Amino acid sequence: MTAREICAEINPALRQRGLLFVGIVIDGFLTEIVTSPTGIRAIKNLGGTDVAAMIWDRIEMKRAKAREGTVWCARFFALVVFNVTILCVAAFSPAAAEQQSVAGIAIDYPVLFERMQPGAEEAKQRLSTVTWGVWAGAIEVHQAAIPPTKRLTGASGMLEIARVKFAPERSLNLDDAARRTMATMVQEPVKVVNQDISAARISGLDGRRVSFEAKAGAWTVFGQALLIQNPDRNDFWEIKIILLRRLLATFFVSSDRIYPNGVLDTVRVIDNPNPTP
């Protein structure tokens, strides 16, 4: 089958599952379906089309058409009710969420984590020298979407927990890892508004907190990462959260700015085994 024939064949099943944008690997056969395709960044970085902007422009156009014919007074009333509701929702506290244990980390978060596919973990492992400055001997990565309470306000994003086991002969420089983490989180065409790296102490272990606020076109981006190191066992964790907003950004800038910090403040190291294969 050709690539177009494969796409046409799987299209109904993907739509039925609510998957409107996926990446697929084709080499004569369908070998993988990626629900969080990151190749669009590589396309743009290599001078190609801004696929992400095209997708969101299409979504905005469909939403605009769906709203046509609505009575203005009804829209205004609905907007008032919506704003009151989401302002209450925005006060949601991460500390009130249910505690989860993920990769030796305890965190208060209301959305369940899912482990990345082996191929995706291997790709992250291959980039470990660039990301943290040291080759990762073993790695496991878990991700979760931002809570529905935030998505209802128009925000998007994700939370990721990575646990890494470095080889005994490898030594991680935590300050260098923090600078590299900042560099990987803040890349062109993102325009940084402010950024900071500070020391942290988590469950008796040394750590670094990386935080930034940025603009990416019409998007407002808030991000933080917590790096934790146990040099005695060559264990390392990176807990990273990204929050993005395009619509109503000015209404939620205060709560969005503190939200990543509130989530990471609940992090504790509860177990320190070797990463599972």
C-alpha positions in Angstrom: 0.0 0.0 0.0 1.1 3.6 -0.6 1.5 6.1 2.3 -1.8 7.8 1.3 -3.7 4.5 1.1 -2.4 3.6 4.6 -3.5 7.0 5.9 -6.9 6.6 4.4 -7.3 3.1 5.9 -6.5 4.1 9.5 -8.2 7.5 9.4 -11.7 6.4 10.5 -10.4 4.4 13.5 -8.2 7.3 14.6 -11.1 9.8 14.4 -13.3 7.4 16.3 -10.8 7.5 19.1 -10.6 11.3 19.1 -7.1 11.3 17.6 -7.1 14.1 15.1 -3.3 14.6 14.8 -0.9 11.7 15.0 2.4 10.8 13.5 2.9 7.5 11.7 6.0 5.6 10.6 5.7 4.2 7.1 8.3 2.1 5.3 6.1 0.1 3.0 4.1 -0.9 6.1 2.5 0.9 9.0 4.9 0.3 11.9 4.0 2.8 14.6 1.3 5.4 15.5 2.6 8.3 17.6 0.0 10.2 19.5 2.4 13.1 20.4 4.4 13.6 17.2 7.3 15.9 17.8 8.6 15.8 14.2 6.8 19.1 13.6 9.5 20.9 15.5 12.2 19.3 13.5 10.4 20.3 10.3 10.2 23.9 11.3 13.8 24.0 12.7 15.0 22.8 9.3 13.3 25.7 7.6 10.1 23.8 6.7 6.4 24.6 7.2 5.1 25.6 10.7 2.8 22.5 11.0 1.7 23.4 14.5 0.5 26.8 13.5 -1.4 25.3 10.5 -3.1 22.8 12.8 -4.2 25.4 15.3 -5.3 27.8 12.6 -7.5 25.0 11.2 -9.0 24.3 14.7 -9.7 28.0 15.2 -11.4 28.2 11.8 -13.6 25.3 12.6 -14.5 26.7 16.0 -15.3 30.1 14.4 -17.7 28.4 11.9 -19.4 26.5 14.7 -20.2 29.7 16.5 -21.8 31.4 13.5 -25.4 32.3 13.9 -25.3 32.5 17.7 -27.2 35.4 19.2 -24.8 37.9 20.7 -26.6 38.4 23.9 -26.7 34.7 24.5 -23.0 34.5 23.8 -22.3 37.3 26.3 -24.3 35.6 29.0 -22.6 32.3 28.4 -19.2 34.0 28.5 -20.0 35.6 31.9 -21.1 32.3 33.3 -18.0 30.6 31.8 -15.6 33.1 33.2 -17.1 32.8 36.7 -16.8 29.0 36.5 -13.3 28.9 35.2 -12.1 31.5 37.7 -13.2 29.1 40.4 -11.6 26.2 38.6 -8.4 28.1 38.3 -8.1 28.2 42.1 -7.6 24.4 42.0 -4.7 23.4 44.2 -2.3 20.7 43.2 -1.9 19.8 46.8 -5.5 18.7 46.9 -4.9 16.1 44.2 -4.5 12.5 44.8 -1.0 11.3 45.5 0.7 9.0 43.0 3.9 7.0 43.1 5.7 7.2 39.7 9.3 6.0 39.1 10.3 6.4 42.7 8.7 9.8 43.0 5.6 10.7 45.0 3.6 13.6 43.5 0.2 15.0 44.1 -1.4 15.1 40.7 -5.0 14.2 39.6 -4.2 12.7 36.2 -2.7 9.2 35.8 0.7 8.8 34.3 1.5 6.5 31.3 4.9 5.2 30.5 6.4 6.1 27.2 6.8 3.5 24.5 10.2 1.7 24.5 11.1 3.4 21.2 10.4 6.9 22.6 12.4 6.1 25.7 15.3 4.9 23.6 15.2 8.1 21.6 15.3 10.2 24.8 18.2 8.0 26.0 20.2 8.7 22.8 19.8 12.5 23.5 20.8 12.2 27.2 24.3 13.6 26.6 22.8 16.7 25.0 20.0 16.9 27.6 22.0 16.4 30.8 25.7 16.2 29.7 26.1 12.5 30.7 25.1 9.3 28.9 22.2 7.6 30.5 22.7 3.8 31.0 19.0 3.2 31.7 16.0 5.4 31.6 12.2 5.3 32.1 9.9 8.1 31.3 6.2 8.7 32.4 3.9 11.4 31.1 0.5 12.8 32.1 -1.7 15.5 30.6 -2.6 18.6 32.6 -5.7 18.2 34.6 -9.2 18.7 33.1 -9.7 21.6 35.4 -7.0 23.4 33.5 -8.0 22.1 30.1 -11.5 23.6 30.7 -10.0 27.0 30.8 -8.3 26.6 27.4 -4.8 25.6 28.6 -2.8 22.6 27.4 0.5 21.0 28.4 2.0 18.0 30.1 3.9 16.7 33.1 6.8 14.3 32.6 8.8 12.3 35.1 12.1 10.8 33.9 14.3 8.5 36.1 17.8 7.9 34.9 20.5 5.5 36.0 24.0 6.6 35.0 27.0 4.3 34.7 29.2 4.2 37.8 32.1 5.8 35.9 29.9 8.7 34.8 29.6 11.8 37.0 26.7 14.3 36.6 27.3 18.0 37.2 23.9 19.2 38.5 24.5 22.8 37.6 25.5 21.9 34.0 22.5 19.6 33.7 20.2 22.5 34.8 21.6 24.8 32.2 21.2 22.1 29.5 17.7 21.4 30.6 16.9 25.1 30.3 18.4 25.2 26.8 16.3 22.2 25.7 13.1 23.7 27.1 13.6 27.2 25.7 14.4 27.0 22.0 13.7 29.2 19.0 11.2 30.6 18.1 10.3 30.9 21.8 11.0 34.4 23.2 12.0 34.2 26.8 10.3 36.7 29.2 12.2 35.5 32.3 14.1 32.4 33.4 15.7 31.2 36.6 17.8 28.4 38.0 17.9 27.9 41.7 19.2 25.3 44.2 16.7 23.0 45.9 16.6 20.3 48.5 14.2 17.4 48.0 13.9 14.5 50.5 17.5 15.2 51.6 18.9 15.1 48.1 20.5 18.0 46.1 18.4 19.4 43.3 17.9 22.3 41.0 14.7 24.1 39.9 14.6 25.4 36.4 11.8 27.8 35.6 10.9 30.1 32.7 8.1 32.2 31.2 8.1 32.7 27.4 6.1 33.8 24.4 5.8 31.6 21.2 3.7 33.6 18.7 0.2 33.8 20.2 1.0 31.3 22.9 2.0 32.0 26.5 4.3 29.3 27.9 5.1 28.6 31.6 7.6 25.8 32.4 9.4 24.4 35.3 11.7 21.4 35.8 12.9 19.9 39.0 16.3 18.0 38.8 17.2 15.6 41.7 20.4 13.7 42.1 21.6 10.9 44.3 25.4 10.8 43.5 26.0 7.8 45.8 23.9 5.6 43.5 24.2 7.6 40.3 20.5 8.1 40.2 18.8 11.2 38.7 15.3 12.4 38.2 13.9 15.1 36.0 10.3 16.2 36.7 9.2 18.7 34.1 5.9 20.5 33.6 4.9 22.7 30.7 1.7 24.8 30.6 0.6 26.6 27.4 -2.3 28.9 26.7 -3.4 30.8 23.6 -7.0 31.9 24.4 -7.8 34.1 27.5 -4.1 34.1 28.5 -4.3 37.5 30.2 -7.2 36.3 32.4 -5.2 33.4 33.8 -1.6 34.7 33.8 -1.4 34.8 37.6 -2.7 31.3 38.2 -0.7 29.9 35.3 2.5 31.4 36.6 2.2 29.7 40.0 0.6 26.4 38.9 3.9 24.6 37.8 5.5 25.7 41.0 2.6 24.3 43.1 2.8 20.9 41.4 6.5 20.5 41.8 6.3 21.6 45.4 4.5 18.3 46.2 7.4 16.2 44.8 9.2 13.8 47.2 11.6 10.9 46.6 10.1 7.8 48.1 12.1 5.0 46.5 15.4 4.7 44.8 15.7 1.4 42.9 17.3 0.9 39.5 15.1 2.0 36.7 13.0 -0.9 35.4 13.9 -2.2 31.9 
